[in-house]
Amino acid sequence: MPQLNPSPWFAILVFTWLVFLLYLPMKVMGHTYPSEQTAQIPQFDQPDAWLWPWL
């Protein structure tokens, strides 16, 4: 039964994890954004005072 022979599958597993751990993070971190993001302070509207008609 060839699927129980670990020698080719272990090499494929190790090579795949090396790609995931070494190559892909460099590719992902190499992307640049078209514009820098700026922090925005949210502006909250002050609600109007509630006038109770029975007071």
N, C-alpha and C positions, 0 to 999 in steps of 0.2 A: 504494500500500500504506500504509494509515493507521498501522500500528504502527511505521513508521520515522519518523514525525513526532514529534520529541522535545518539542515545546512543552507538550502537556497532561501527559505522563508525567513530565517534569522537575519541573513545579509540584507534582504529587502526591507525588513523591519528597521534595522539599524540605519540603513541609508535614508529611509523615509523620515525617521526622527531627526537625523542630522539636517536634512533639508528643512524640516519644520523649525528646528531650533536655531539654525545658523543663517540660512539664506533668506527665508521669508521675512523675519523681522527687519532685516536691512532693506528689503524691497518696500515694505510697508512704511517704515520710518523715513524713507527717501522721498515720499510724496510731499509736495508743497501745495499750499492752498493759494488760490488766486488773490485773496486779500486777507489781511490780518483781522482777526475778530477783536472787537472792542467790548469791554464790559459796559453794560448799560444798566443804569439805575432805574428801576421801575417807578413810574410816576403814578401815584394813587390820587384819584379825585376825592376831595373831602365831601361826604354826603351832606345834603342840606338838613337843617334842623327840622325835626318832625314837629309839626304844630298839632297838638291834640285838640280836636274841636270841642270836647266836653270839659276842658279845664279853663 
